[in-house]
Structure formats: structure tokens, C-alpha cells
């Protein structure tokens, strides 16, 4: 049985990535999702931490989607480059773009979960996967 937060991610991918009508729409949805993820995680992990998870997730996704390699997406050693990922996704056939974007997001979620635990991952990314990025501004920041 999957974790409830993983089910949210799968539902998100179905609604926003798999339902995209063309590779450009897949790229747009992935970029918008990344912006929400970055906004949620940077205050906690810092720019470098989020970029590291981004690059590692891309690397893991290259097992099945070699065209997502950091060389292709221009991810530097220090920064994430979601605009380059957008460009790469937009140039792929729709089905490949969907599969690559979904793989990247699933690897990102799994990697974050392995580092901070499923409960904190659900709390941090739950609003993104629920399709309510505005809720990120409402997160409880009390200690």
C-alpha cells in the first residue's frame, strides 16, 4: 500500500503531467510545479540544498530517460536550471516528456522523503501535490 502523500503525487501527475495535450504543456506544468516546490523548500533547505536535490533527481531519472542528463538540461554543479529542463521537455515527443517529467518529480519526492521522512515531505510538498500552491504561504512556521 502506498503512502497517502505518494498517492497525492500520483494524482497530481495524472492531473497535470499525464493530462497535458502536448510536450509544451508538459514543460509548462513541470516548470510551474518546480517553482512551487522551490518556493516551499528554499526557506528550509536553502538554495543549494534544493538545487542538489534537483540535480540528483534528474540524475536518477536518466536511468530510464537518458535525455534528462544534467549535460542536456544544463544543470550546473551548484544551481538548478528549470528553464533548461523546460526547454528539453518541450522538444521531446509528448509521451516521452510526460514520462520524463513524472519520473523527475517522483524521484524528487522519494529522495526528499528519504532525507527528511515521509511526514515532513507530506507537510512540505502536500500543498503542491494537492494542486494548491497558494497554501504554501499559509504553512505553519511556528517552532
N, C-alpha and C positions, 0 to 999 in steps of 0.2 A: 504494500500500500504506500502511495506517495505521501510526502508531507503536504499539508494543506497549502503552504506557501508555494510549493512546486506546482501544485495544481493551478494556482493563480497565474504562475508564469506560463504554463502551457495554454491556459485560456487566453492570456494576453497575446501570446504568439499567434494563436489561431485567429483572434480578432484583428490584430494589427499587421502582422507579417504575412501569414498564410492567405489572408483575405485580400492582400494588395493586388491590384489589377495588372501591374507591370513592375519591372525592376526599378524604375524611378520612384514609384510609390513605396516599394520595399525600402529603398535607400532613404527616402524621406522619413518613413516611420522609424527606421533604425536610428537615424540621426536625432529625431525628436526624443526617442527613448533614451539615447545616450545622454542627451542634455539633462533630462530628468534624473537619471542615475548619478551623473556628475554633481548635480545640484544637491542631491540627497547625501552623497558620500564625502564630498570635499571638506565640509566642516569637521568631519570626524577623522578621516584618513589623510587629509591633505592632498594637494595636487599630485605630488609624486606617488603617493600610495594608490590613488585612483588610477593614475597612468600606468603604474606597474601591473595592477590587476587587468587593465585594458589590454596591455601588451601580452600578458600571459594568456588571457582568454583567446586572443587572436591566434597565438602560437598553438594552443590546444585545438582550436578549430581547424588548423591547417592539416591535421591528420586526415580529415575527410574532405577538406576544401583547400587544397594547396594554393589556390589563387588568393587566399586571405593572408598569405605570409606577410610579416612585417615589412619586407622589402617592397611588396606590391602595394601595401597600404601606407607606406612611408612613415610608419611609427618609428620615431627616433628612440634612442636609448633612454631618454628622460621623459618624453611627452607622449600623450595620446594625440592622435590626429583624426578625429571623427570625420572631418571633411574629406580626407583621403579615403577613408572607409566608405563614405557615401559615394564617392566617385567610382570606386571599384565595384560596389554593389550595383550601381546604376548601369554599368556596362555589361553585366552578366545577363544571361537568359533569366527570365522571371523565376523559374523553378530553382535554378542554382542560387540566385540572390536570396530567395526565401529560405532555402536550406542553410546557406552560409550565415545569414543574419540570425536565424533561430539557433544555430549551433553556437555562435559567438555569445548570444545572450544566455543560453543555458549554461555554457562553460563559465561565464562571468558569475552567474547566480551560484553555481555549485562551488566555485573557487572561493567566493566571499563567504559562503556558508561553512566551508571547511576551515576558514580562518577565524571567523567570529561567532560561529554557531548558527543553527537554523533559526532560533528565536530572534536574535538580533538582526539577522538578514531579513526575516519577515517584517520586522518593525521598520527597518531602513528602506527596503525596496517594496514592501507591500503596497504603498500608495502608487508606485509606478506600475506594478503588475495589475493593480485594480483599475488602472486607467484613470487615476485621479491624482495627477502630479501636483495639483494645487494643494493637496493635503500635505505636501512636503513642508509647506510654510507653517502648518499647524502642528507639526510634530512637537511633542513634549521635550523641551530641552532642559528640564529640571534635573538635578542630580539625585 
